Amino acid sequence: MSFAPVRQLTVWRTFGNGQQARVGGLAQNREGVFFQYDASYLAQFSPLSPFTLKWDASVQLAPREPHGGLHGVFADSLPDGWGLLLMDRVFRQQGVLPSQVTPMDRLAFVGASGSGALSYTPVADFAPAANSRLFDMAELGLHAQAVFDGQTTDVLAELVTAGSSAGARPKAQLYFAAGEYDVCRTRAVAGDEAWLVKFTSANLPLGHEEGLCEAVYLALAERAGLQPPRWQLLAAPEESGARAWLAVERFDRVWHADDVLGCVHLHSACGLLDADFRAPSLDYEDLIKASGQLCRGARASQLQFLRAVFNLFALNQDDHSKNWAFLQGDDGDWRPAPFYDVTFSPGRFAEHSTAYAGFGKKPPSKALQKLAAEAGYANWSQARQEMQRVLDALAGFSSVATELGVSAETTRLIQQQLDQTYQQNIQDIG
């Protein structure tokens, strides 16, 4: 086919009440990608990205890095890892090499199927459209595993439509009739529940127990008061090799009156702060400070501080900038997104992707105290009391893992590393 890169796109926002507003326009030429807010949006609403995008009618050139030439808020609409793999398969099927594709082309491909509240028109002609037809969830999951494991190059249209979320693992954004999880669809009908289902593979670090272990961590985070998303374990077919697949409720979708499906604006720390998620580019000091400014108060900052403590002692070192996000309500107010993608994930060289006041591992007491002060605690003693709640929750790892069906061997191996991590860091808590 003859392929011509997209030159212009209109950006739209869908609000929680289902109403849409034109945000502005994107255009690209040899100099790069430009954005301009629509005058009516400026007059009625609040900034989409208050730290790096000017809140005026000027034409704004996107930086070359770290978002591939896009402004961070729009780059958040694009998938990475798994979603890009699926997208590239479709481009190749259309005779287009991924090297020919610009980020604007990818936004046109995503259209309205991405995470968050932003959508883009016109939609690429060959992008599969979401539909309300029911299909078998187990079949979709098995196909996703086959694609991820390299056992097939064919990609179901439903998998592409549902695969616009971030992350490297095979997953799908699906809609289910309330309480019925055997069949699903890619476009909601009235009353449907919106879930992100994470499939498994023997090639993942924790193999087919990946979802079970993440479920354990989500349960522990809930005990610690860290506000994770709602989750459940869905029965997986025997041939998948998994005992269950993890489903996490989408927090960027909300039902409004009259059966209208609304959206919530979702902005990652990666896009908000121009912090490249591919490299250690974020510090908890910056995240805590940004949370206080954006969400207007110490409560959000202290929540992020306690999440940082959880990640430290839970060995969740894949805590990069795309795993932190904020939600903006229709009224323009911001709040931290639920604590998502939290699991046992030792990093390369045993270092966290997000640093603790400059320390990638084993942060000393002075670093943790600096973060606590930035979070607005009156003193270290007050912070220490709240940190103990996190440590108490993590002490329940083995019992929760056993309850949720994690194998005895995996539970033992993770518990050993958690115990070592506790001993390495507890002296700095005081």
Contacts in CASP RR format, 6 or more apart in sequence:
PFRMAT RR
TARGET T0000
AUTHOR 0000-0000-0000
METHOD contacts of the structure
MODEL  1
MSFAPVRQLTVWRTFGNGQQARVGGLAQNREGVFFQYDASYLAQFSPLSP
FTLKWDASVQLAPREPHGGLHGVFADSLPDGWGLLLMDRVFRQQGVLPSQ
VTPMDRLAFVGASGSGALSYTPVADFAPAANSRLFDMAELGLHAQAVFDG
QTTDVLAELVTAGSSAGARPKAQLYFAAGEYDVCRTRAVAGDEAWLVKFT
SANLPLGHEEGLCEAVYLALAERAGLQPPRWQLLAAPEESGARAWLAVER
FDRVWHADDVLGCVHLHSACGLLDADFRAPSLDYEDLIKASGQLCRGARA
SQLQFLRAVFNLFALNQDDHSKNWAFLQGDDGDWRPAPFYDVTFSPGRFA
EHSTAYAGFGKKPPSKALQKLAAEAGYANWSQARQEMQRVLDALAGFSSV
ATELGVSAETTRLIQQQLDQTYQQNIQDIG
1 94 0 8 1.000
1 95 0 8 1.000
1 96 0 8 1.000
3 94 0 8 1.000
3 95 0 8 1.000
3 96 0 8 1.000
3 100 0 8 1.000
5 28 0 8 1.000
5 100 0 8 1.000
5 101 0 8 1.000
5 102 0 8 1.000
5 104 0 8 1.000
5 105 0 8 1.000
6 28 0 8 1.000
6 102 0 8 1.000
6 104 0 8 1.000
6 105 0 8 1.000
6 107 0 8 1.000
6 108 0 8 1.000
6 124 0 8 1.000
7 27 0 8 1.000
7 28 0 8 1.000
7 29 0 8 1.000
7 104 0 8 1.000
8 25 0 8 1.000
8 26 0 8 1.000
8 27 0 8 1.000
8 28 0 8 1.000
9 25 0 8 1.000
9 26 0 8 1.000
9 27 0 8 1.000
9 104 0 8 1.000
9 107 0 8 1.000
9 108 0 8 1.000
9 120 0 8 1.000
9 121 0 8 1.000
9 122 0 8 1.000
10 22 0 8 1.000
10 24 0 8 1.000
10 25 0 8 1.000
10 26 0 8 1.000
10 120 0 8 1.000
10 121 0 8 1.000
10 122 0 8 1.000
11 22 0 8 1.000
11 23 0 8 1.000
11 24 0 8 1.000
11 25 0 8 1.000
11 26 0 8 1.000
11 35 0 8 1.000
11 74 0 8 1.000
11 118 0 8 1.000
11 119 0 8 1.000
11 120 0 8 1.000
12 20 0 8 1.000
12 21 0 8 1.000
12 22 0 8 1.000
12 23 0 8 1.000
12 118 0 8 1.000
12 119 0 8 1.000
12 120 0 8 1.000
12 121 0 8 1.000
13 20 0 8 1.000
13 21 0 8 1.000
13 23 0 8 1.000
13 41 0 8 1.000
13 45 0 8 1.000
13 48 0 8 1.000
13 117 0 8 1.000
13 118 0 8 1.000
13 119 0 8 1.000
13 263 0 8 1.000
13 265 0 8 1.000
14 20 0 8 1.000
14 112 0 8 1.000
14 117 0 8 1.000
14 119 0 8 1.000
14 262 0 8 1.000
14 263 0 8 1.000
15 21 0 8 1.000
15 117 0 8 1.000
15 262 0 8 1.000
15 263 0 8 1.000
15 330 0 8 1.000
16 117 0 8 1.000
16 254 0 8 1.000
16 256 0 8 1.000
16 262 0 8 1.000
16 263 0 8 1.000
16 264 0 8 1.000
16 329 0 8 1.000
16 330 0 8 1.000
17 256 0 8 1.000
17 257 0 8 1.000
17 260 0 8 1.000
17 262 0 8 1.000
17 330 0 8 1.000
18 256 0 8 1.000
18 260 0 8 1.000
18 261 0 8 1.000
18 262 0 8 1.000
18 263 0 8 1.000
21 40 0 8 1.000
21 41 0 8 1.000
21 44 0 8 1.000
21 45 0 8 1.000
22 38 0 8 1.000
22 40 0 8 1.000
22 41 0 8 1.000
23 37 0 8 1.000
23 38 0 8 1.000
23 41 0 8 1.000
23 48 0 8 1.000
23 118 0 8 1.000
24 35 0 8 1.000
24 36 0 8 1.000
24 37 0 8 1.000
24 38 0 8 1.000
24 41 0 8 1.000
25 35 0 8 1.000
25 36 0 8 1.000
25 38 0 8 1.000
26 33 0 8 1.000
26 34 0 8 1.000
26 35 0 8 1.000
26 74 0 8 1.000
26 104 0 8 1.000
26 107 0 8 1.000
26 120 0 8 1.000
27 33 0 8 1.000
27 34 0 8 1.000
28 34 0 8 1.000
28 102 0 8 1.000
28 104 0 8 1.000
31 61 0 8 1.000
32 61 0 8 1.000
32 62 0 8 1.000
32 69 0 8 1.000
33 61 0 8 1.000
33 62 0 8 1.000
33 69 0 8 1.000
33 70 0 8 1.000
33 71 0 8 1.000
33 103 0 8 1.000
33 104 0 8 1.000
34 59 0 8 1.000
34 60 0 8 1.000
34 61 0 8 1.000
34 62 0 8 1.000
35 53 0 8 1.000
35 59 0 8 1.000
35 60 0 8 1.000
35 62 0 8 1.000
35 71 0 8 1.000
35 74 0 8 1.000
36 57 0 8 1.000
36 58 0 8 1.000
36 59 0 8 1.000
36 60 0 8 1.000
37 55 0 8 1.000
37 56 0 8 1.000
37 57 0 8 1.000
39 57 0 8 1.000
42 55 0 8 1.000
42 56 0 8 1.000
42 57 0 8 1.000
45 332 0 8 1.000
46 328 0 8 1.000
46 331 0 8 1.000
46 332 0 8 1.000
47 53 0 8 1.000
47 55 0 8 1.000
48 73 0 8 1.000
48 118 0 8 1.000
48 265 0 8 1.000
48 267 0 8 1.000
48 328 0 8 1.000
49 71 0 8 1.000
49 72 0 8 1.000
49 73 0 8 1.000
49 267 0 8 1.000
49 271 0 8 1.000
49 272 0 8 1.000
50 294 0 8 1.000
51 272 0 8 1.000
51 273 0 8 1.000
51 290 0 8 1.000
51 294 0 8 1.000
52 71 0 8 1.000
52 72 0 8 1.000
52 73 0 8 1.000
52 271 0 8 1.000
52 272 0 8 1.000
52 273 0 8 1.000
52 274 0 8 1.000
53 60 0 8 1.000
53 71 0 8 1.000
53 72 0 8 1.000
53 73 0 8 1.000
54 60 0 8 1.000
60 71 0 8 1.000
62 69 0 8 1.000
62 70 0 8 1.000
62 71 0 8 1.000
62 72 0 8 1.000
63 69 0 8 1.000
63 71 0 8 1.000
63 274 0 8 1.000
65 276 0 8 1.000
66 270 0 8 1.000
66 274 0 8 1.000
66 275 0 8 1.000
66 276 0 8 1.000
66 278 0 8 1.000
66 281 0 8 1.000
67 74 0 8 1.000
67 75 0 8 1.000
67 103 0 8 1.000
67 270 0 8 1.000
67 271 0 8 1.000
67 274 0 8 1.000
68 75 0 8 1.000
68 103 0 8 1.000
69 75 0 8 1.000
69 103 0 8 1.000
70 78 0 8 1.000
70 103 0 8 1.000
70 104 0 8 1.000
70 107 0 8 1.000
72 270 0 8 1.000
72 271 0 8 1.000
72 272 0 8 1.000
72 274 0 8 1.000
73 118 0 8 1.000
73 267 0 8 1.000
73 271 0 8 1.000
73 272 0 8 1.000
74 107 0 8 1.000
74 118 0 8 1.000
75 103 0 8 1.000
75 270 0 8 1.000
75 271 0 8 1.000
76 115 0 8 1.000
76 116 0 8 1.000
76 118 0 8 1.000
76 266 0 8 1.000
76 267 0 8 1.000
76 268 0 8 1.000
76 270 0 8 1.000
76 271 0 8 1.000
77 107 0 8 1.000
77 110 0 8 1.000
77 114 0 8 1.000
77 115 0 8 1.000
77 116 0 8 1.000
77 118 0 8 1.000
77 120 0 8 1.000
78 84 0 8 1.000
78 103 0 8 1.000
78 106 0 8 1.000
78 107 0 8 1.000
78 110 0 8 1.000
79 86 0 8 1.000
79 87 0 8 1.000
79 110 0 8 1.000
79 114 0 8 1.000
79 163 0 8 1.000
79 164 0 8 1.000
79 165 0 8 1.000
79 166 0 8 1.000
79 167 0 8 1.000
80 166 0 8 1.000
80 167 0 8 1.000
80 168 0 8 1.000
80 277 0 8 1.000
80 322 0 8 1.000
81 166 0 8 1.000
81 167 0 8 1.000
81 168 0 8 1.000
82 148 0 8 1.000
82 163 0 8 1.000
82 165 0 8 1.000
82 167 0 8 1.000
82 168 0 8 1.000
82 169 0 8 1.000
82 170 0 8 1.000
82 171 0 8 1.000
83 163 0 8 1.000
83 164 0 8 1.000
83 165 0 8 1.000
83 166 0 8 1.000
83 167 0 8 1.000
85 147 0 8 1.000
86 147 0 8 1.000
86 155 0 8 1.000
86 159 0 8 1.000
86 160 0 8 1.000
86 163 0 8 1.000
87 106 0 8 1.000
87 109 0 8 1.000
87 160 0 8 1.000
88 98 0 8 1.000
88 101 0 8 1.000
89 147 0 8 1.000
89 153 0 8 1.000
89 155 0 8 1.000
89 160 0 8 1.000
90 109 0 8 1.000
90 126 0 8 1.000
90 127 0 8 1.000
90 128 0 8 1.000
90 155 0 8 1.000
90 160 0 8 1.000
91 97 0 8 1.000
91 98 0 8 1.000
91 100 0 8 1.000
91 101 0 8 1.000
92 98 0 8 1.000
94 126 0 8 1.000
105 124 0 8 1.000
107 120 0 8 1.000
108 120 0 8 1.000
108 122 0 8 1.000
108 123 0 8 1.000
108 124 0 8 1.000
108 127 0 8 1.000
109 123 0 8 1.000
109 124 0 8 1.000
109 127 0 8 1.000
110 120 0 8 1.000
110 127 0 8 1.000
110 164 0 8 1.000
111 119 0 8 1.000
111 120 0 8 1.000
111 121 0 8 1.000
111 123 0 8 1.000
111 124 0 8 1.000
111 127 0 8 1.000
112 119 0 8 1.000
112 120 0 8 1.000
112 123 0 8 1.000
112 130 0 8 1.000
113 127 0 8 1.000
113 130 0 8 1.000
113 161 0 8 1.000
113 162 0 8 1.000
113 163 0 8 1.000
113 164 0 8 1.000
113 173 0 8 1.000
113 186 0 8 1.000
114 164 0 8 1.000
114 165 0 8 1.000
114 173 0 8 1.000
115 164 0 8 1.000
115 165 0 8 1.000
115 166 0 8 1.000
115 173 0 8 1.000
115 250 0 8 1.000
115 252 0 8 1.000
115 266 0 8 1.000
116 252 0 8 1.000
116 263 0 8 1.000
116 264 0 8 1.000
116 265 0 8 1.000
116 266 0 8 1.000
117 252 0 8 1.000
117 262 0 8 1.000
117 263 0 8 1.000
117 264 0 8 1.000
117 265 0 8 1.000
117 266 0 8 1.000
118 265 0 8 1.000
123 129 0 8 1.000
127 160 0 8 1.000
128 157 0 8 1.000
128 158 0 8 1.000
128 160 0 8 1.000
128 161 0 8 1.000
129 161 0 8 1.000
130 161 0 8 1.000
130 185 0 8 1.000
130 186 0 8 1.000
130 187 0 8 1.000
131 161 0 8 1.000
131 185 0 8 1.000
131 186 0 8 1.000
131 187 0 8 1.000
132 185 0 8 1.000
132 187 0 8 1.000
132 188 0 8 1.000
132 189 0 8 1.000
133 185 0 8 1.000
134 183 0 8 1.000
134 184 0 8 1.000
134 185 0 8 1.000
135 158 0 8 1.000
135 183 0 8 1.000
135 184 0 8 1.000
135 185 0 8 1.000
136 182 0 8 1.000
136 183 0 8 1.000
137 174 0 8 1.000
137 176 0 8 1.000
137 181 0 8 1.000
137 182 0 8 1.000
137 183 0 8 1.000
137 184 0 8 1.000
137 197 0 8 1.000
137 234 0 8 1.000
138 182 0 8 1.000
138 236 0 8 1.000
138 237 0 8 1.000
138 240 0 8 1.000
140 156 0 8 1.000
140 158 0 8 1.000
140 159 0 8 1.000
140 162 0 8 1.000
140 172 0 8 1.000
140 174 0 8 1.000
140 184 0 8 1.000
141 170 0 8 1.000
141 172 0 8 1.000
141 197 0 8 1.000
141 199 0 8 1.000
141 240 0 8 1.000
141 245 0 8 1.000
142 237 0 8 1.000
142 239 0 8 1.000
142 240 0 8 1.000
143 152 0 8 1.000
143 156 0 8 1.000
143 159 0 8 1.000
144 159 0 8 1.000
144 170 0 8 1.000
144 171 0 8 1.000
144 172 0 8 1.000
144 199 0 8 1.000
145 170 0 8 1.000
145 199 0 8 1.000
145 200 0 8 1.000
145 201 0 8 1.000
145 240 0 8 1.000
146 152 0 8 1.000
147 153 0 8 1.000
147 154 0 8 1.000
147 155 0 8 1.000
147 159 0 8 1.000
147 170 0 8 1.000
148 169 0 8 1.000
148 170 0 8 1.000
148 199 0 8 1.000
148 201 0 8 1.000
148 203 0 8 1.000
149 201 0 8 1.000
149 202 0 8 1.000
149 203 0 8 1.000
158 186 0 8 1.000
159 172 0 8 1.000
161 186 0 8 1.000
162 172 0 8 1.000
162 173 0 8 1.000
162 174 0 8 1.000
162 186 0 8 1.000
163 171 0 8 1.000
163 172 0 8 1.000
163 173 0 8 1.000
164 173 0 8 1.000
165 171 0 8 1.000
165 173 0 8 1.000
165 196 0 8 1.000
166 268 0 8 1.000
166 322 0 8 1.000
167 322 0 8 1.000
167 341 0 8 1.000
169 198 0 8 1.000
169 199 0 8 1.000
169 201 0 8 1.000
169 204 0 8 1.000
169 210 0 8 1.000
170 198 0 8 1.000
170 199 0 8 1.000
170 200 0 8 1.000
170 201 0 8 1.000
171 196 0 8 1.000
171 197 0 8 1.000
171 198 0 8 1.000
171 199 0 8 1.000
172 196 0 8 1.000
172 197 0 8 1.000
172 199 0 8 1.000
173 186 0 8 1.000
173 194 0 8 1.000
173 195 0 8 1.000
173 196 0 8 1.000
173 250 0 8 1.000
174 184 0 8 1.000
174 185 0 8 1.000
174 186 0 8 1.000
174 194 0 8 1.000
174 195 0 8 1.000
174 196 0 8 1.000
174 197 0 8 1.000
175 184 0 8 1.000
175 185 0 8 1.000
175 186 0 8 1.000
175 187 0 8 1.000
175 188 0 8 1.000
175 189 0 8 1.000
175 192 0 8 1.000
175 193 0 8 1.000
175 194 0 8 1.000
175 195 0 8 1.000
176 183 0 8 1.000
176 184 0 8 1.000
176 192 0 8 1.000
176 193 0 8 1.000
176 195 0 8 1.000
177 183 0 8 1.000
177 189 0 8 1.000
177 191 0 8 1.000
177 192 0 8 1.000
177 193 0 8 1.000
178 191 0 8 1.000
178 192 0 8 1.000
178 193 0 8 1.000
179 193 0 8 1.000
181 234 0 8 1.000
181 235 0 8 1.000
181 247 0 8 1.000
184 197 0 8 1.000
185 192 0 8 1.000
188 194 0 8 1.000
188 253 0 8 1.000
188 261 0 8 1.000
190 259 0 8 1.000
191 255 0 8 1.000
191 259 0 8 1.000
192 261 0 8 1.000
193 249 0 8 1.000
194 249 0 8 1.000
194 250 0 8 1.000
194 253 0 8 1.000
195 247 0 8 1.000
195 248 0 8 1.000
195 249 0 8 1.000
195 250 0 8 1.000
196 247 0 8 1.000
196 248 0 8 1.000
196 249 0 8 1.000
196 250 0 8 1.000
197 234 0 8 1.000
197 245 0 8 1.000
197 246 0 8 1.000
197 247 0 8 1.000
198 210 0 8 1.000
198 211 0 8 1.000
198 214 0 8 1.000
198 245 0 8 1.000
198 246 0 8 1.000
198 247 0 8 1.000
198 248 0 8 1.000
199 240 0 8 1.000
199 242 0 8 1.000
199 245 0 8 1.000
200 207 0 8 1.000
200 208 0 8 1.000
200 209 0 8 1.000
200 210 0 8 1.000
200 211 0 8 1.000
200 236 0 8 1.000
200 240 0 8 1.000
200 241 0 8 1.000
200 242 0 8 1.000
200 245 0 8 1.000
201 207 0 8 1.000
201 208 0 8 1.000
201 210 0 8 1.000
202 208 0 8 1.000
202 241 0 8 1.000
204 210 0 8 1.000
205 345 0 8 1.000
206 213 0 8 1.000
206 344 0 8 1.000
206 410 0 8 1.000
208 240 0 8 1.000
208 241 0 8 1.000
208 242 0 8 1.000
208 243 0 8 1.000
209 242 0 8 1.000
209 243 0 8 1.000
209 406 0 8 1.000
209 407 0 8 1.000
209 410 0 8 1.000
210 246 0 8 1.000
210 343 0 8 1.000
211 233 0 8 1.000
211 242 0 8 1.000
211 244 0 8 1.000
211 245 0 8 1.000
211 246 0 8 1.000
211 343 0 8 1.000
212 233 0 8 1.000
212 243 0 8 1.000
212 244 0 8 1.000
212 246 0 8 1.000
212 401 0 8 1.000
212 404 0 8 1.000
212 405 0 8 1.000
212 406 0 8 1.000
213 343 0 8 1.000
213 344 0 8 1.000
213 401 0 8 1.000
213 406 0 8 1.000
213 410 0 8 1.000
213 414 0 8 1.000
214 246 0 8 1.000
214 341 0 8 1.000
214 342 0 8 1.000
214 343 0 8 1.000
215 231 0 8 1.000
215 233 0 8 1.000
215 244 0 8 1.000
215 246 0 8 1.000
215 404 0 8 1.000
216 397 0 8 1.000
216 400 0 8 1.000
216 401 0 8 1.000
216 404 0 8 1.000
216 406 0 8 1.000
217 314 0 8 1.000
217 316 0 8 1.000
217 342 0 8 1.000
217 343 0 8 1.000
217 344 0 8 1.000
218 228 0 8 1.000
218 229 0 8 1.000
218 231 0 8 1.000
218 248 0 8 1.000
218 342 0 8 1.000
219 400 0 8 1.000
219 404 0 8 1.000
220 310 0 8 1.000
220 314 0 8 1.000
220 393 0 8 1.000
220 394 0 8 1.000
220 396 0 8 1.000
220 397 0 8 1.000
220 400 0 8 1.000
221 227 0 8 1.000
221 228 0 8 1.000
221 307 0 8 1.000
221 310 0 8 1.000
221 339 0 8 1.000
221 342 0 8 1.000
221 393 0 8 1.000
222 228 0 8 1.000
223 392 0 8 1.000
223 393 0 8 1.000
223 396 0 8 1.000
224 306 0 8 1.000
224 310 0 8 1.000
224 389 0 8 1.000
224 390 0 8 1.000
224 392 0 8 1.000
224 393 0 8 1.000
224 394 0 8 1.000
225 306 0 8 1.000
225 389 0 8 1.000
225 393 0 8 1.000
226 303 0 8 1.000
226 306 0 8 1.000
226 307 0 8 1.000
226 310 0 8 1.000
226 339 0 8 1.000
226 390 0 8 1.000
227 303 0 8 1.000
227 336 0 8 1.000
227 338 0 8 1.000
227 339 0 8 1.000
228 338 0 8 1.000
228 339 0 8 1.000
228 340 0 8 1.000
228 342 0 8 1.000
229 248 0 8 1.000
229 249 0 8 1.000
229 250 0 8 1.000
229 251 0 8 1.000
229 338 0 8 1.000
229 339 0 8 1.000
229 340 0 8 1.000
230 248 0 8 1.000
230 249 0 8 1.000
231 246 0 8 1.000
231 247 0 8 1.000
231 248 0 8 1.000
231 249 0 8 1.000
232 246 0 8 1.000
232 247 0 8 1.000
233 244 0 8 1.000
233 245 0 8 1.000
233 246 0 8 1.000
233 247 0 8 1.000
233 404 0 8 1.000
234 244 0 8 1.000
234 245 0 8 1.000
234 246 0 8 1.000
234 247 0 8 1.000
235 244 0 8 1.000
236 242 0 8 1.000
236 243 0 8 1.000
236 244 0 8 1.000
236 245 0 8 1.000
243 405 0 8 1.000
248 340 0 8 1.000
251 264 0 8 1.000
251 266 0 8 1.000
251 327 0 8 1.000
251 337 0 8 1.000
251 338 0 8 1.000
252 263 0 8 1.000
252 264 0 8 1.000
252 266 0 8 1.000
252 327 0 8 1.000
253 261 0 8 1.000
253 262 0 8 1.000
253 263 0 8 1.000
253 264 0 8 1.000
254 261 0 8 1.000
254 262 0 8 1.000
254 263 0 8 1.000
254 264 0 8 1.000
255 261 0 8 1.000
255 262 0 8 1.000
256 262 0 8 1.000
264 327 0 8 1.000
264 328 0 8 1.000
264 329 0 8 1.000
265 327 0 8 1.000
265 328 0 8 1.000
265 329 0 8 1.000
266 325 0 8 1.000
266 326 0 8 1.000
266 327 0 8 1.000
266 337 0 8 1.000
267 325 0 8 1.000
267 326 0 8 1.000
267 327 0 8 1.000
267 328 0 8 1.000
268 277 0 8 1.000
268 321 0 8 1.000
268 322 0 8 1.000
268 324 0 8 1.000
268 325 0 8 1.000
269 275 0 8 1.000
269 282 0 8 1.000
269 287 0 8 1.000
269 290 0 8 1.000
269 321 0 8 1.000
269 322 0 8 1.000
269 324 0 8 1.000
269 325 0 8 1.000
269 326 0 8 1.000
270 276 0 8 1.000
270 277 0 8 1.000
270 282 0 8 1.000
270 320 0 8 1.000
270 321 0 8 1.000
270 322 0 8 1.000
270 324 0 8 1.000
271 321 0 8 1.000
272 290 0 8 1.000
272 294 0 8 1.000
272 326 0 8 1.000
273 282 0 8 1.000
273 286 0 8 1.000
273 290 0 8 1.000
273 321 0 8 1.000
275 281 0 8 1.000
275 282 0 8 1.000
275 286 0 8 1.000
275 321 0 8 1.000
276 321 0 8 1.000
277 320 0 8 1.000
277 321 0 8 1.000
277 322 0 8 1.000
277 323 0 8 1.000
277 353 0 8 1.000
278 320 0 8 1.000
280 320 0 8 1.000
280 351 0 8 1.000
280 352 0 8 1.000
280 353 0 8 1.000
280 354 0 8 1.000
280 355 0 8 1.000
280 360 0 8 1.000
281 321 0 8 1.000
282 320 0 8 1.000
282 321 0 8 1.000
282 324 0 8 1.000
282 353 0 8 1.000
282 354 0 8 1.000
282 355 0 8 1.000
283 354 0 8 1.000
283 355 0 8 1.000
283 356 0 8 1.000
283 357 0 8 1.000
283 358 0 8 1.000
284 304 0 8 1.000
284 305 0 8 1.000
284 308 0 8 1.000
284 354 0 8 1.000
284 355 0 8 1.000
284 356 0 8 1.000
284 357 0 8 1.000
284 371 0 8 1.000
285 357 0 8 1.000
285 358 0 8 1.000
285 370 0 8 1.000
285 371 0 8 1.000
285 374 0 8 1.000
287 304 0 8 1.000
287 308 0 8 1.000
287 324 0 8 1.000
287 354 0 8 1.000
288 301 0 8 1.000
288 304 0 8 1.000
288 305 0 8 1.000
288 308 0 8 1.000
288 371 0 8 1.000
288 374 0 8 1.000
288 375 0 8 1.000
289 301 0 8 1.000
289 374 0 8 1.000
291 300 0 8 1.000
291 301 0 8 1.000
291 303 0 8 1.000
291 304 0 8 1.000
291 326 0 8 1.000
291 336 0 8 1.000
292 298 0 8 1.000
292 300 0 8 1.000
292 301 0 8 1.000
294 300 0 8 1.000
294 326 0 8 1.000
294 334 0 8 1.000
295 301 0 8 1.000
295 326 0 8 1.000
295 333 0 8 1.000
295 334 0 8 1.000
295 335 0 8 1.000
295 336 0 8 1.000
296 333 0 8 1.000
296 334 0 8 1.000
298 375 0 8 1.000
298 376 0 8 1.000
298 377 0 8 1.000
300 335 0 8 1.000
300 336 0 8 1.000
301 374 0 8 1.000
301 375 0 8 1.000
301 376 0 8 1.000
302 375 0 8 1.000
302 376 0 8 1.000
302 377 0 8 1.000
302 386 0 8 1.000
303 336 0 8 1.000
304 324 0 8 1.000
304 336 0 8 1.000
304 375 0 8 1.000
305 371 0 8 1.000
305 372 0 8 1.000
305 374 0 8 1.000
305 375 0 8 1.000
305 377 0 8 1.000
305 383 0 8 1.000
306 386 0 8 1.000
306 387 0 8 1.000
306 389 0 8 1.000
306 390 0 8 1.000
307 339 0 8 1.000
308 319 0 8 1.000
308 354 0 8 1.000
308 356 0 8 1.000
308 371 0 8 1.000
309 368 0 8 1.000
309 387 0 8 1.000
309 390 0 8 1.000
309 391 0 8 1.000
310 316 0 8 1.000
310 339 0 8 1.000
310 342 0 8 1.000
310 390 0 8 1.000
310 393 0 8 1.000
310 394 0 8 1.000
311 317 0 8 1.000
311 319 0 8 1.000
311 342 0 8 1.000
311 352 0 8 1.000
311 354 0 8 1.000
312 352 0 8 1.000
312 356 0 8 1.000
312 363 0 8 1.000
312 421 0 8 1.000
312 425 0 8 1.000
313 390 0 8 1.000
313 391 0 8 1.000
313 394 0 8 1.000
313 418 0 8 1.000
313 421 0 8 1.000
313 422 0 8 1.000
313 425 0 8 1.000
314 342 0 8 1.000
314 344 0 8 1.000
314 394 0 8 1.000
314 418 0 8 1.000
314 421 0 8 1.000
315 344 0 8 1.000
315 345 0 8 1.000
315 346 0 8 1.000
315 417 0 8 1.000
315 418 0 8 1.000
315 421 0 8 1.000
316 342 0 8 1.000
316 343 0 8 1.000
316 344 0 8 1.000
316 345 0 8 1.000
317 345 0 8 1.000
317 346 0 8 1.000
317 347 0 8 1.000
317 350 0 8 1.000
317 351 0 8 1.000
317 352 0 8 1.000
317 353 0 8 1.000
318 341 0 8 1.000
318 343 0 8 1.000
318 345 0 8 1.000
318 347 0 8 1.000
318 353 0 8 1.000
319 352 0 8 1.000
319 353 0 8 1.000
319 354 0 8 1.000
320 353 0 8 1.000
320 354 0 8 1.000
321 353 0 8 1.000
321 354 0 8 1.000
323 340 0 8 1.000
323 341 0 8 1.000
323 342 0 8 1.000
324 337 0 8 1.000
324 354 0 8 1.000
325 336 0 8 1.000
325 337 0 8 1.000
325 340 0 8 1.000
326 334 0 8 1.000
326 335 0 8 1.000
326 336 0 8 1.000
326 337 0 8 1.000
327 334 0 8 1.000
327 335 0 8 1.000
327 336 0 8 1.000
327 337 0 8 1.000
328 334 0 8 1.000
329 335 0 8 1.000
344 414 0 8 1.000
344 417 0 8 1.000
346 417 0 8 1.000
347 353 0 8 1.000
350 361 0 8 1.000
351 360 0 8 1.000
351 361 0 8 1.000
352 360 0 8 1.000
352 361 0 8 1.000
356 363 0 8 1.000
356 367 0 8 1.000
356 368 0 8 1.000
356 371 0 8 1.000
357 363 0 8 1.000
357 366 0 8 1.000
357 367 0 8 1.000
357 368 0 8 1.000
357 370 0 8 1.000
357 371 0 8 1.000
358 367 0 8 1.000
359 367 0 8 1.000
362 424 0 8 1.000
362 425 0 8 1.000
362 428 0 8 1.000
363 425 0 8 1.000
363 428 0 8 1.000
364 428 0 8 1.000
365 428 0 8 1.000
365 429 0 8 1.000
365 430 0 8 1.000
368 428 0 8 1.000
368 429 0 8 1.000
369 380 0 8 1.000
369 383 0 8 1.000
372 380 0 8 1.000
372 383 0 8 1.000
375 383 0 8 1.000
377 383 0 8 1.000
377 386 0 8 1.000
384 429 0 8 1.000
384 430 0 8 1.000
387 429 0 8 1.000
391 422 0 8 1.000
391 429 0 8 1.000
394 418 0 8 1.000
394 422 0 8 1.000
397 411 0 8 1.000
397 414 0 8 1.000
397 415 0 8 1.000
397 418 0 8 1.000
398 411 0 8 1.000
398 415 0 8 1.000
401 410 0 8 1.000
401 411 0 8 1.000
401 414 0 8 1.000
401 415 0 8 1.000
402 408 0 8 1.000
402 411 0 8 1.000
END
